[in-house]
């Protein structure tokens, strides 16, 4: 009887071990499934949060279209009209006249750069006058409402010979010839 009891005892121990290992395996599998579902839930909550945030941003954008429209109109004013840059040329002439410097404007071809986002027009602006006034003119152009970029700048001093050859009666020796190659951006995209 003792042998039978020992055998039963071993069978019972083996049975308990099998059940325990099955339970542990089942629990580990369940825990992994729960963890995976939890990660999915967190991801879905994040996506839902981002979706709600996008909806709020869209609503905010929709409610502020007047503000954005006004800003877009201001941005459009930064560009020179490609077909008729009259406003820009009149601006240049007005500024030179106010400063008392002689101006000559001619169109030039400016090679576009890869970094340029917009089409552009090129102008060579030749100024004759005192250096400080020519420099103020350049500053006014750069601070104007139009997007522009100085491509090349040359400054030469006027000599007595230049005054007599070019008939520059209102200018003095020591004034300068100021030559600017200017690139201005137009409203058409590249």
Buried (B, 14 or more C-beta within 10 A) or exposed (E): EEEEEEEEEEEEEEEEEEEEEEEEEEEEEEEEEEEEEEEEEEEEEEEEEEEEEEEEEEEEEEEEEEEEEEEEEEEEEBBBEBEEBEEBBEBBEEBBEEBEBBBEBEEBEBEEEEEBEBBBBBBBBBBBBBEEBBBBBBEBBEEBEBBBBEBEEEEEEBEEEBBEEEEBEEBEEEBBBBBBBBBBBBBEEE
